[in-house]
Amino acid sequence: MFFSTKTLLRPTRLSHYRETGQKGGILVYFGPQSGVQERSETVDLEQRSCGNVWTQPKCDTKNAARNGNCDALVSELYNDGDVAIPGSPRQICYQGDSDKNAFCCVSWRNAVKNLRKRDLAPYASAILNQCTQNGISGKTTNIPLRSVCTSVCLSNRGTHC
């Protein structure tokens, strides 16, 4: 069940949709305010030519999410994989039951038409499985999502992928 909210979470960052997850948490779709363009959608030829090999996740110690929340998010992406994701926003966050560091977010750099949750699941899972030191935070690049070359990130925030 989707419903729109207009709660400002950070400057120009809104919670657009929320849905109850299968394990009781909440999936939150964040994005910019309507009409706000964060960056140009023009992507040069080198960025568009992903090739056939995506990079292994690069782990980071910044913005690390709680492992349990990331496990739940990846499960939601796989188990509810047929659900279409709107062109904007470009991040989905799982909100767990902790007040501190409550989110695990998957985000992607470029807009992708006809994207489904299952398209993000293997990349989020790879980051989850490789980047487990002191929480989850990582990025993988050269991802061919429905013919769009992009990056996928997993961390406690849905921005700056």
N, C-alpha and C positions, 0 to 999 in steps of 0.2 A: 504494500500500500504506500503510495507516494503522496506527500503533501508539501506544498511550498511554504517556506518560511522566509522571513526577511530579517533575520537576526544578524547583525554585524559582528563578525568574529575578529577581524583585523581590518585595517584600512583597505577598502575595495574588495574584501574577501567575505562572501556571504555563504550561509548555509542555504542551498537551494532546495534540496529534497532530503527527506529522512525516511528510512524504512526499518522495520524491526527485523533483525537477523534471525536465522533459524535457531541459534543458541542463546537468544535472549538479548544480545547486544544490539546496537543501533548502527546502521550504515548511514553515513552522512555524505552528501554530494556537495562539495564546496566549489566556489568559483567567483569570478569577478562580478561586480555590479553590472546590470544591463547597460550596454553601450560602452563599457570600458574595455579598451583594447590593451592587453598587457604587452604584447610584442607583435611584430609583423608575422603574418602567416606565410610570407614568402620564404621558401627554403631553397638554398642554392643546390646545384646539381650534385655536388659531393655529398651533401647531407641526405639527399633523396636516394642515392645509390647505396643501399645497405649491403648488397651482395647477399650471399647465402649463409653467412656466418654471423651470429650475434655474439657480442662480447660477453664474457663471464662477468658476473657481478663484481663491482668494485665496492668494498665495504668501507664504512665511515663510522667514526665514533660520535659524530654530532647528530643531534636530533633522533637519538635511538628510541624506538618504541618498545613497549613491553612485549615479550615473546608471546604470551597468551593471547593478547589482542591481535597480533599478526597471524598467529595460527588460526584464530577465528575468522579473520578477514580472508585469508587464502581459502579456507573451507567454504566460505560464502561464495567466493568467485567460482570455485569448481561446482559446488552443489546447486547453485542457482545460475548456471552458466548461460542459459538461453535468454536471460534478461538483457534487453537492449540498453545501451548507455547513450544518453543524449550527447550531441556534439560538444556541448559545454554544460557543466564544468568538466575539467579534465583531472579530477581526483575523486576517489572514493575513500572515506575513512570509516573504520570500525571504531565505535565508541564503546569501550568496556565499562566496567562498574567501578573503576577507581577515579577519585577526584584528581589525583596526581598522575600526569602522563597517561591520560585516558584514551588517546587515539593511536591507531596504526593506520597509515594512509598509503594507498597505491596511487601514483600519479604518472602521467605521461606527457611528454613535451608538446606534441603536435595534435591538432584536431584530426580525428579519424572517423570517417563516415561508417555507419552500420556496425559500430563496435559492440561487442557483447562481453559480458563479464568473463566468460571462458577464454576470451582472447588474451586477457591480462593474467590469468591464473598461472600458467607455467613460468612466466617471468617473475611474478611476485613470489612464487614458490621457490624458484632458484635463489633469489635474494634471501628469503627466509632461511633456507637450508644452509647457505654459505656464510651469512653475516649474523652470527648469533652471539658474538662477544659483547657482553654488557648491553644487551638489547639489540634491536634490529634497526639497521640503517644501511642502505646501499643503493646502487644504481647500476643498470646495465644499458648499454647503448647499441645502436645499429639493429634495432628491433623492427622487423617488417610486420606491422599490424595492418592487415587489410590493405596492402600495397602502399602504406605510408611508412617511411623510415622515421623512427622516433626513439626516444629513451623511456625507460620505465624505472621508477623509483619506489622504494618502500621505506617509510620512516614515520616519525610521530607527527609530521605535518604534511599537508598536501601541496605545498608550494615549492618552487625553485627546482624542478626536475630538469 
